[in-house]
Amino acid sequence: MSCRALRALAAVAPLLIASGCGTDAGSPADTSTSTRDHHAANAVVERVVDGDTIVARIGGRSETVRLIGVDAPESVAPTRPVQCYGKEASLFLAAMLPAGTEIALVRDAEARDVYDRLLGYVVRSNDGLFVNLELVAAGYAAVLSYPPNDHYADVLDRAQAEAVVSGRGLWSACGGPDVPLD
């Protein structure tokens, strides 16, 4: 993990420790879990769909999981063109979460979006990497807040500001998010 990611994780660690775990956990304000329990796997990655969506096995069933708070450029949407840095974002997420990776899914205020996808913050169980944050910090996704699912918005906003100033990822390659490929 990079120094940047470690600093970002250190900033969010107290929030992660205070968060609930899994699809049946309490809200992020729930303080009943310990650090050890927080990173305990409650899902396994089956595949990466694109830069902000995965399919995970949870309790014997497959669920499409939309990562909360991030918006990666489009790479597979049937009704939208492939966007600048979309393929790179998908590959980056796939490298972080190869099939079989154990993860802890942490929810926010709402369990599902309008497309019936499970909404989640994703923490890689083997090392505690906050995947949503790493996507933004490394410049593979922009922040996208949808209240009331905005528990980590401030942390993600700070990571994005640093990525923009440093010209990481899509900020230098595309000039920002939502840019169609030429």
SULHU-V449333 format. One record per pair of residues at least 6 apart in sequence whose C-alpha atoms are under 6 Angstrom apart, sorted by sequence separation. I is the first residue (numbers start at 1). GAP is how many residues later the second one is. D is the distance in Angstrom with one decimal. If there is no record, write none. Layout:
# SULHU-V449333
i/gap/d
I/GAP/D
I/GAP/D
This chain:
# SULHU-V449333
i/gap/d
20/6/5.1
48/6/4.4
56/6/5.6
112/6/4.6
123/6/5.4
135/6/5.5
136/6/5.8
170/6/5.7
20/7/5.9
47/7/5.9
56/7/5.4
75/7/4.6
111/7/5.8
112/7/5.2
123/7/4.6
164/7/5.6
20/8/5.4
47/8/5.3
55/8/5.5
74/8/5.3
111/8/5.6
123/8/5.8
19/9/4.0
46/9/5.5
55/9/4.4
74/9/5.2
122/9/5.5
19/10/6.0
20/10/5.6
46/10/5.0
54/10/5.9
55/10/5.9
73/10/5.4
19/11/5.7
45/11/4.3
54/11/5.3
75/11/4.7
44/12/5.4
53/12/5.6
74/12/5.1
75/12/5.6
18/13/4.6
44/13/5.2
53/13/4.6
73/13/4.4
107/13/4.7
43/14/5.5
53/14/6.0
106/14/5.4
43/15/4.8
52/15/5.4
105/15/5.6
106/15/5.0
105/16/5.7
105/17/5.0
17/18/5.3
104/18/6.0
104/19/5.1
52/20/5.6
103/20/5.6
51/21/5.1
103/21/4.6
104/21/6.0
103/22/4.8
137/22/4.9
102/23/5.7
137/23/5.9
136/24/5.7
139/24/5.7
137/26/5.6
139/29/4.9
140/29/5.7
139/30/4.2
139/31/5.6
51/38/4.7
51/39/4.0
109/39/6.0
50/40/4.6
109/40/5.4
108/41/5.3
51/42/5.8
48/46/5.7
68/51/5.9
89/51/5.0
47/52/5.3
65/52/5.6
68/52/5.4
46/53/4.8
64/53/5.3
65/53/4.6
66/53/5.0
67/53/5.2
68/53/5.7
45/54/5.2
65/54/5.7
67/54/5.7
45/55/5.3
44/56/5.7
45/56/5.3
44/57/5.5
44/58/4.5
43/59/6.0
44/59/5.8
43/60/5.4
41/61/5.5
41/62/4.8
42/62/5.2
41/63/4.6
39/65/5.6
72/69/4.1
71/70/5.3
70/71/5.9
71/71/5.2
70/72/5.7
70/73/4.6
71/73/5.6
69/74/5.6
70/74/5.0
69/75/4.9
69/76/5.1
28/80/5.8
27/81/5.7
27/82/5.9
22/83/4.9
22/84/5.2
41/84/5.6
21/85/4.8
85/85/5.9
39/86/5.0
84/90/6.0
84/95/5.4
83/96/5.5
84/96/5.6
83/97/4.2
84/97/5.0
83/98/5.1
